[in-house]
Amino acid sequence: MNIFARTLGGVFSDLFAKQGGLKGRVRWLFIALICEGIALVAFSQMHVLSLAIGIMLVFSLFVQMAEGATYGVVPFINKKALGAVAGIVGAGGNVGAVGAAFLFRSESLSYQQGLFYLGLTVLVLASCVLLVRFSDATEAEEVKAYRDAVGDDVGAGALSLR
């Protein structure tokens, strides 16, 4: 799933960038995170094993696609401090894992409740992605770089979205 879905998340990030520039990449990341949260909430409510397995596969798909989409956004946050930004993003994943571990350690919550609350947390925190903004200069620079890399005028649609 990692090889396939993470790559697919990056490919979709590039496709969204083709039409919407950096804002398109951020929109795709938001969509992937929302789908991840919905799938986790749905998984937490499953009582039939075959349905639970199917929903878990969908959840896993979107988790990995969101990771690929994250890799599509991170390099553009601050090119001069790329290592610091990547480190903070990676540390955020670790913080989430520790938080989830504490959630499942609670004796007052069942695993089903823990997964449900974790899914709701993903849905709420996905909205933080919408706070990512890029300056007009950065957007224009990246549209030009995208156009130059692809070799034709396919990135022009991103300029018309403003």
C-alpha positions in Angstrom: 0.0 0.0 0.0 2.9 2.4 0.8 4.5 2.1 -2.6 1.2 2.3 -4.6 -0.9 4.8 -2.6 1.8 7.2 -1.5 2.9 7.5 -5.0 -0.6 8.0 -6.2 -1.0 10.8 -3.6 2.0 12.5 -5.1 0.7 12.0 -8.6 -2.7 13.5 -7.7 -0.9 16.4 -6.0 0.9 17.1 -9.3 -2.4 16.8 -11.2 -4.1 19.3 -8.9 -1.0 21.6 -9.2 -1.5 21.5 -13.0 -4.8 23.1 -12.7 -4.6 25.0 -9.4 -0.9 25.7 -8.7 0.1 25.4 -5.0 -3.5 26.1 -3.9 -4.5 23.0 -5.9 -1.9 20.9 -4.0 -3.3 22.1 -0.7 -6.8 21.4 -1.8 -5.8 17.8 -2.7 -4.2 17.3 0.7 -7.4 18.6 2.4 -9.5 16.1 0.3 -7.2 13.2 1.1 -7.3 14.0 4.9 -11.1 14.4 4.9 -11.5 11.0 3.1 -9.0 9.5 5.6 -11.1 10.8 8.6 -14.4 9.7 7.1 -13.0 6.2 6.5 -11.7 5.9 10.0 -15.0 7.0 11.5 -16.7 4.5 9.3 -14.3 1.7 10.3 -14.9 2.4 13.9 -18.6 1.7 13.4 -18.2 -1.6 11.5 -19.6 -4.8 13.0 -19.2 -7.1 9.9 -15.7 -8.4 9.3 -15.8 -8.3 5.5 -17.0 -4.7 5.5 -14.5 -3.7 8.2 -11.6 -5.1 6.0 -12.9 -3.2 3.0 -13.2 0.1 4.9 -9.8 -0.5 6.5 -8.3 -0.8 3.0 -9.9 2.4 1.9 -8.6 4.1 5.1 -5.1 2.8 4.5 -5.3 4.0 0.9 -6.2 7.6 2.0 -3.6 7.6 4.8 -0.9 6.9 2.3 -2.3 9.2 -0.3 -2.3 12.0 2.3 1.3 11.3 3.0 2.1 11.6 -0.7 0.1 14.8 -0.9 2.0 16.1 2.1 5.3 15.5 0.3 3.8 17.5 -2.6 3.2 20.6 -0.4 6.2 20.6 2.1 8.9 21.6 -0.3 7.0 24.9 -1.1 6.4 26.1 2.4 9.9 27.6 2.9 12.6 26.6 0.5 15.3 28.2 2.6 14.3 26.1 5.7 13.2 23.0 3.9 14.9 20.7 6.4 13.3 22.5 9.4 9.9 22.3 7.8 10.2 18.7 6.9 11.4 18.0 10.4 8.4 19.7 12.0 6.0 17.8 9.7 7.7 14.5 10.6 7.6 15.4 14.3 3.9 16.2 14.0 3.3 12.6 12.8 5.1 11.3 15.9 3.1 13.6 18.2 -0.1 12.2 16.6 1.1 8.6 17.1 1.9 9.3 20.8 -1.5 11.0 21.3 -3.3 8.0 19.7 -1.4 5.6 21.9 -2.6 7.6 25.0 -6.1 7.5 23.6 -6.0 3.7 23.3 -4.4 3.3 26.7 -7.4 4.9 28.4 -9.4 2.2 30.3 -12.6 4.3 30.0 -12.7 4.0 26.2 -13.2 0.9 24.0 -11.1 0.5 20.9 -14.2 1.3 18.8 -14.6 4.6 20.7 -10.9 5.4 20.4 -11.0 4.9 16.7 -14.1 7.0 16.4 -12.5 9.9 18.3 -9.3 9.5 16.4 -11.3 9.8 13.1 -13.1 12.9 14.4 -9.7 14.4 15.3 -8.4 13.8 11.8 -11.5 15.5 10.4 -11.0 18.5 12.7 -7.3 18.8 12.1 -7.7 18.5 8.3 -9.2 22.0 8.4 -5.7 23.2 9.5 -4.5 22.5 6.0 -6.8 25.2 4.7 -4.8 27.7 6.7 -1.7 27.1 4.5 -1.3 30.2 2.2 1.2 31.1 -0.4 2.1 34.6 -1.6 1.1 35.6 -5.1 4.8 35.9 -5.9 5.5 32.3 -4.7 2.4 31.0 -6.6 3.6 32.7 -9.9 7.1 31.5 -9.4 6.0 27.9 -9.0 3.6 28.1 -11.9 6.5 29.2 -14.1 8.7 26.5 -12.7 6.0 23.9 -13.3 5.5 25.1 -16.9 9.2 25.0 -17.5 9.6 21.5 -16.1 6.7 20.1 -18.2 7.8 21.9 -21.3 4.6 23.5 -22.4 1.9 25.9 -21.3 -0.1 23.5 -19.2 0.4 25.5 -16.0 -1.3 28.6 -17.4 -4.6 27.4 -15.9 -3.3 27.9 -12.4 -2.8 31.6 -13.1 -6.4 32.1 -14.2 -7.7 30.7 -10.9 -6.7 33.9 -9.0 
